[in-house]
Structure formats: structure tokens, C-alpha cells
């Protein structure tokens, strides 16, 4: 067992932190409540960071999931919000593992160069929520391709994306033996869809560029299909393991930001003639949050390693997301408690980061569903839902 980090990861961490220094808290506050961080995303793209997972032969960096997770972690640890662009990382798993050579040659060089963005991930629907196998968006086969109709929700960054990775049902639910069958993945050219695709902004408590997407007879060519027809649910699950690891890394970054912010403030702020950090009621919650973050970090690295080795990583990826999101939320509360009333003041950035990290106990998968998965598929207990 080797616990030291490779020199490459240390160098990546330092470089990303240097980039993020040009986008301090004032920058992120200026975007509230709903402006997209175009300058930041462009800087990441120009630096090659959003092309981290794209193979070198297509103009990317050819890095693994561990390195990608460090990039997103460091963005959040620096006080930024990696949610503005993280989908271009986790959608890569589906495209790289299951896309055709022609799709890779057509899209990956342009994604690496920043000429295209793949930020939209169309899975969730308003009527089925987490029950993905019951989605109602359909892709009907026609001469030359497919016609897609349906609705997606919480499709973040759709307004700032050229391509969308879309999950749709190609075989009716009553014609398959298992609910997970008959679903397919498509790469949708959102501009080519024209008026048949409508995007409606959805305001939320954090600046996440969230939208609803309406597909009213969107025509797709046959080569928009990723992999085999009917195998999409398996492809999406494969990509979701990468997504879980990357979200865990973001939470770890958030947690470290909160702990550092709280520890510094607790050491400087004096009340009743001494630093408030000398009081165990202030010190212990911050220390406990730190310990939880470090433990979650180990699971993040284990899950990333398994994924990179091509080994089953579902349990570890889900546990990493579960532990990291709960640790970051505990750190957020400890940081807010440490700052007292000042934690609610915008200039301290605590309230902004507090809102941002709260999302991850709910999305992209509820922690309760992770517990249900572990109970049934890892511990062998009866299905709970």
C-alpha cells in the first residue's frame, strides 16, 4: 500500500491553485445570483484542465480520474465552484469508453481545444426523479436516425453547452424484461436541434446554471447514438461511478476550504480576552470535520484507483461521495458556527460556499439511495424500495 501522492498530482494541485488565485471571492460574489463564470471556464480551458481526461492523441492531457479529481478538488479548496464546468469531466467516461472512433475523432479534438463544450447531462426528469429506469423521454427510430421527445430537469449548464449527453428510452417499458433495458445514450448537437429544443432557466439556491430542457421532436442522425442501442443505462452507470468520485473530490475541496477558513478565524477572533478557538465548543467541531474529510479522502483515492484499473468501483465510488458530502456539510456548519453572525455576511464567502456544498448530500444522487445500494448490493439485505 502506497499513500504518498505522485509528484505529478502535487504539480497539478499547485498549478490549479495558481490559476484560481486570479479568481478570488470577489469574482465569485460578483456572479451571484445567476451569472455564468465565463472567464473562469475559459481560463481552465485555455490551461488544458478541462481536457484532462481526453487522450493525448485527441489533443487532451491523457490524465486519469485521480488527476481529474485533484483538479476539481483544488478549484473548490481555493474558494471557487467547480460545478460550473465539472460535467465535461464526468461525461468523458461514457464517451471515451463507449463512443465510436468516429465520434471521438469528431468531437474530442474540438472539446480539447475549447471549440465545443460538453457540459449538459440530460438524465433526470420531473416526474420520475431518481427512478432513472422509468424516464419518459423517448427516442423513436426513423429513417436515418431518431426523433426524440420528452423533458429533462436539473440539466445544469445547458445554456452554455454545445453538446448534451442524453438518456432516452428506445424500447417501451412494457416491451423489456428488465426496466434497465431499452435505454440508449445519445450525443445531441444542441444548436442543430433548433427550435425543437427549448431551454428554460431554473433558479436555485446556488449559482449552478440549472435548467429545464424540452425536446419536441428533436431529430438526431443515427450516428448520434453512443454505443449499442438499449445499453444506455449500463453506460450511464459506468459514467456515474466517475461522477461520484469527482463530486467526492469537490466536497473534499469544500471541506478543506471550510476547515481552513474556520481555523484561521478561530485563531484570530478574540472574545472575552482570548481567541475563540481556545474554546473546545468552537475547536472540536472544526477538528472533527477535518478528521472526517481526511477519512473521506482516502475512500476517494481508493475509488479512483479501482476505476482506473478497470475494476468494479461502484461501492467505493458511492461511499466516497456519501462520506465526502457529509464531511463537507459538517465542515460548513462548523465554519458557519465559528463565524457566528459574520458567517451570514456575503463578504466572508461562507454563506455562498455553505449553499454550494449543501447540494451534494442530495445530488447527483441522494445519500439515502447510496445507503440503499450498499444495504442491498454490498451487504445482501432485502431491497428497501
HELIX and SHEET records of a PDB file:
HELIX    1   1 UNK A    7  UNK A   20  1                                  14    
HELIX    2   2 UNK A   25  UNK A   30  1                                   6    
HELIX    3   3 UNK A   38  UNK A   46  1                                   9    
HELIX    4   4 UNK A   49  UNK A   51  5                                   3    
HELIX    5   5 UNK A   56  UNK A   58  5                                   3    
HELIX    6   6 UNK A   65  UNK A   77  1                                  13    
HELIX    7   7 UNK A   82  UNK A   84  5                                   3    
HELIX    8   8 UNK A   87  UNK A   90  1                                   4    
HELIX    9   9 UNK A   92  UNK A   98  1                                   7    
HELIX   10  10 UNK A  101  UNK A  113  1                                  13    
HELIX   11  11 UNK A  132  UNK A  134  5                                   3    
HELIX   12  12 UNK A  158  UNK A  160  5                                   3    
HELIX   13  13 UNK A  173  UNK A  175  5                                   3    
HELIX   14  14 UNK A  194  UNK A  196  5                                   3    
HELIX   15  15 UNK A  222  UNK A  224  5                                   3    
HELIX   16  16 UNK A  232  UNK A  268  1                                  37    
HELIX   17  17 UNK A  276  UNK A  278  5                                   3    
HELIX   18  18 UNK A  280  UNK A  308  1                                  29    
HELIX   19  19 UNK A  314  UNK A  339  1                                  26    
HELIX   20  20 UNK A  340  UNK A  344  5                                   5    
HELIX   21  21 UNK A  346  UNK A  348  5                                   3    
HELIX   22  22 UNK A  350  UNK A  358  1                                   9    
HELIX   23  23 UNK A  359  UNK A  361  5                                   3    
HELIX   24  24 UNK A  367  UNK A  373  1                                   7    
HELIX   25  25 UNK A  374  UNK A  378  3                                   5    
SHEET    1   A 4 UNK A 118  UNK A 122  0                                        
SHEET    2   A 4 UNK A 163  UNK A 169  1                                        
SHEET    3   A 4 UNK A 183  UNK A 189 -1                                        
SHEET    4   A 4 UNK A 225  UNK A 226 -1                                        
SHEET    1   B 4 UNK A 138  UNK A 142  0                                        
SHEET    2   B 4 UNK A 145  UNK A 153 -1                                        
SHEET    3   B 4 UNK A 211  UNK A 221 -1                                        
SHEET    4   B 4 UNK A 197  UNK A 201 -1                                        
SHEET    1   C 2 UNK A 270  UNK A 271  0                                        
SHEET    2   C 2 UNK A 274  UNK A 275 -1                                        
END                                                                             
